[in-house]
Amino acid sequence: MKQVWSVIRREYVERVKTRAFILSTLGMPLLMIGIMAVVGFVAVLSEQSERQIALIDLNGQLGERVQQALDRAGYDVELAAPGTDTEDLDQQVLDEELEAYIVLDDTTASEAVFAYRSKEPPGGVRSQLMRAAIVEEVVDLRLGQLEDGDSVRRLFQGGSLEYEPVGLDEEEAEEAEAERITGMITGIAGGIILYIMMLAYGAQTLQSVLEEKQSRVVELVISSLRPWQLMLGKIVGVGAVGLTQVAIWIGCVALLASLALPTLIAAASDFEELAQFRQYLPGPGAVLLLVVFFLLGYFLYSSLFAAVGAMCRNLQEAGQTQAPLIFLIIIPFMLQMMTFQGNNMQWMNWVALFPFFSPIMMYPRAVMGDVPAWMVAVSIVLMALTVWGSSWVAGRIYKVGILSQGNRPSPRELLRWIREA
Amino acid sequence: MTQNGTVVRLSGVRKTFGAHTAVDDFDLAIEPGTIYGLLGPNGSGKTTTIRMMMGILLPDGGSVELFGGAPDFARRSRVGYLPEERGVYEKMKVLEQLVFFGEIRGVGRSLARTRAEAWLERLGLSEWASKKVQALSKGMQQKVQFISTVLHDPELLILDEPFSGLDPINQDVLEEIVLEEKERGKTILFSTHLMEQAERLCERVCLISRSRKVLDDDLKELKRRERSGVVAVEFDGEAPSAATWPGVSDVEESGDAFHLSLHDGVRPEEILGAVLSEGVSLRRFELLEPRLHEIFVRHAGEPAEDDAPSQTGGGS
């Protein structure tokens, strides 16, 4: 066991020290912030209109409302005096006194169709923002003309499912609601963490195995260690690196949040509202379940990745050979994204029982309360059995593979490896 | 299991890679406390034989024993193995790498560090201790690897071509260490295609050619037996006319000396008598021992340093 510990430490220390780890750990959040900043900046920049935009209201109902709405959307628009001749405005555009002008007429008032007259077509952002602002005002105008306008407006807002607790007092009901929200946040975050860990760090296990095999260091190591000890040490070491990275990211988020907290406190009218955030933190049960799913899922995939690494001679071969594993990870993630978007279907609960899909699909369902507890239990048992079987197979492939310098084995040879190892 | 028993025993070992037979019907027994040389040209099966001893390859036939049993994990950990392929963790620092290898062989972390530092000092690598291995020259990497071979103080050293790639000075240093380890009671097996090296170091040699064992004997014994019947003579002053000597088939001049090849069955004393009867003053009369190289060529029918391409898939 002591030797396994040495392998774990080597794997961990050598990986955490690499530039790749530091860059990806710091780079990921910076990249996200950077992308958001750039996108925002570009959008603002492209929306700096060089010259004045005018607005002419031929209908007489919308002028001021639209001007205000466009103002809120960030456009400084000058409302032309009633009776202004559009030919004058055209001339001003040609003379480059105006950049463009918007014509609001009867069709606009009924169908939100409006003309944008300019020498240049509007950009994507501009047409989107202006259209949205004007549609909203037209809808508002027309609903206002209706007797039951307010109720139609609420209908447009999408309706609502009002949960009415039976046999619960108000406090308990609030707790249940908080739990639901917590479940959702935990489920989404947990699913993504599991996805990253299995995909990125499973693949790193492969790389680590392959490096040792290619440099033939493994022949030295294996004279002192049993193959399964080396494989276990690698998997644990690489997994610990992954956990460190996730922990740093969560830490960053927590740090940012706590920096923002004073502002929140200042902004919150009463402290009770703030205290509510606390109740959305996942409970120990959800965390424990995440740990269980993480251990099973990560071990399942990384042992198979290790076996793939041991089978191949170089990264190119490994790239092809690992494809089925990658699909097994990506497919449940896609299905889970559909679920997060609200397209959950009953049969997907059964798909989530498939052990290779369970980490990503069953964990979020479990914490969101979408599946009965027995299904979660069955899925954990199935996964444990699969881990047991796959690590047995992977261990045997690994044992033969790391010392074989020959061609990648055919499926038949692979079976022979497994039988004879 | 003790140092009293045979350390390595191969019986009828065979290994094939596809259609190519790398090692065929190979027997070998290494007694404790000896320096044993495994000699043969590249591609003759030395590395394959060694890899089978280390359990890296499994023989297709015959049996391999280490310390009187199967080469399992416990027995392998009593061996210090220097493979021909110099595998290292290129991105690890020298000292950290050595400590790691010490640790996985059961040496405590701090002891491993102390020993590694002492060895680095001895091999003149102290200032490289905290450099990455990839920054070192091939020769230096090889020395680092040698240190990792001996760090856990193994009973048996199996060194595959330990001297190749080293400059003469470092070859000498390594030879010295090998002899020292022998003095400390260790058993050493090394493979080489350099006959001179083997001649200097080995007590016993095993010659392999084309996947088969050709010779396996005590080196002194072998040389005595293999004496070729060549006598070197040197004279003070005028040499007698060589053609008149009886029993000599061929005379070759080598500097001041004459190398006389004797007919079969002619004893050197007869020549000595004949030479002395010529009334010349003799400075040197020596029965020439054959070089290992010659013995090898005689038995294997191929030059010992033939650079045959090594087989893919199984090493040489």
Boltz contact constraints between the chains, C-beta under 6 A:
constraints:
  - contact:
      token1: [A, 3]
      token2: [B, 104]
      max_distance: 6.0
  - contact:
      token1: [A, 6]
      token2: [B, 103]
      max_distance: 6.0
  - contact:
      token1: [A, 6]
      token2: [B, 104]
      max_distance: 6.0
  - contact:
      token1: [A, 10]
      token2: [B, 100]
      max_distance: 6.0
  - contact:
      token1: [A, 215]
      token2: [B, 87]
      max_distance: 6.0
  - contact:
      token1: [A, 216]
      token2: [B, 85]
      max_distance: 6.0
  - contact:
      token1: [A, 216]
      token2: [B, 87]
      max_distance: 6.0
  - contact:
      token1: [A, 217]
      token2: [B, 87]
      max_distance: 6.0
  - contact:
      token1: [A, 217]
      token2: [B, 89]
      max_distance: 6.0
  - contact:
      token1: [A, 219]
      token2: [B, 56]
      max_distance: 6.0
  - contact:
      token1: [A, 219]
      token2: [B, 83]
      max_distance: 6.0
  - contact:
      token1: [A, 220]
      token2: [B, 87]
      max_distance: 6.0
  - contact:
      token1: [A, 223]
      token2: [B, 54]
      max_distance: 6.0
  - contact:
      token1: [A, 223]
      token2: [B, 76]
      max_distance: 6.0
  - contact:
      token1: [A, 223]
      token2: [B, 81]
      max_distance: 6.0
  - contact:
      token1: [A, 224]
      token2: [B, 77]
      max_distance: 6.0
  - contact:
      token1: [A, 224]
      token2: [B, 104]
      max_distance: 6.0
  - contact:
      token1: [A, 224]
      token2: [B, 105]
      max_distance: 6.0
  - contact:
      token1: [A, 225]
      token2: [B, 104]
      max_distance: 6.0
  - contact:
      token1: [A, 226]
      token2: [B, 73]
      max_distance: 6.0
  - contact:
      token1: [A, 403]
      token2: [B, 56]
      max_distance: 6.0
  - contact:
      token1: [A, 406]
      token2: [B, 313]
      max_distance: 6.0
